[in-house]
Amino acid sequence: MFLIRVRTATDKDIKKYIANGQASEQLQEAIQFLEAIISFIEENLYLDKPVEGALPYFEVLRIIFELFGDFEYKLRITQVYPPC
């Protein structure tokens, strides 16, 4: 999936950011992209939205939280990505 590729492509930049607090240009672009996706989802979720229409948005949010959330993401048994 595309978001998995974004996560793996920015893994080194995320580790550097966690270590020294400076985000590379690539990481800043990835963050802006994720913020745009989340903003789009928030704008399209409203109280009386049908469940069938809301489920895909929640699925995308779940994937983002799994990949970029506050816990370790394991792509493979041998490769563990620390929380962002």
N, C-alpha and C positions, 0 to 999 in steps of 0.2 A: 504494500500500500504506500501511497505517496507520503503520508505523514510519518511512516516508519523511516523512509529514506531521509526526510528532513531531520529526524532525530539522530540517525546514524551519521549523517553528513556534518552535523553541528556538534557532535559529541566532544571532540577535542576542544572546540571553542568554548563549550559549556564548562568543561573542566578547568580551562584557563580562567574563565570568568569567575568561577567559584574560588579559585586560588588567589587571584589578584584583583578581582573586581572590575576589570576592563573588558568590555564586550567588543569583539571584532566586528568589522562591517558586515560580514556574513551572518553572524549571530544576531546583530541588530535587525537585519532584513528578515531573518526567520521569526524574530519576536514580533515585528510589525505585521508579518503575514498571519501569524497565529492570533494576534490582537484583532485583525480585520475579520478573520473567520468567527471569532467569539462575538464580536460586535454585531456581525450579520445575524448570527443565531439569536442573540439577545433581542435584536430588533424584530425578529420574526416569530418569537415566542410570546404569546399573550394569553391571558386568562381563559378566554373562550375558544382557543384554537382547538380544532379536533385532534384527538389523540393520534389518529393515523398520520396526520400531518406533522405532529410534534416529535414523534418517535425517531425519525431520522436525525433531527437536530440533536436530540439527547444522545444518540449513538455517536455522532461526531464529537460531542463534548466528552463523552466517556473515553473515546480513543485519545483525545488530546490530554485528558487527565492521566490516563494510563502511561502515555509516552513522556509527558513533560511534568507530571505531578510530583508530589512530595513522597515518593517511595522509589525503590530500585526497580528498574525495568529490565527483564531478562529476555533478550532476543534469542539467545542460545544458552545452553547450559554453561558453556565456557565463557560467555561474554555478558557481563552484568553492567548496566548503565546506572550510575548513581543518580539520585534525585536532583532535579534542577533547582 
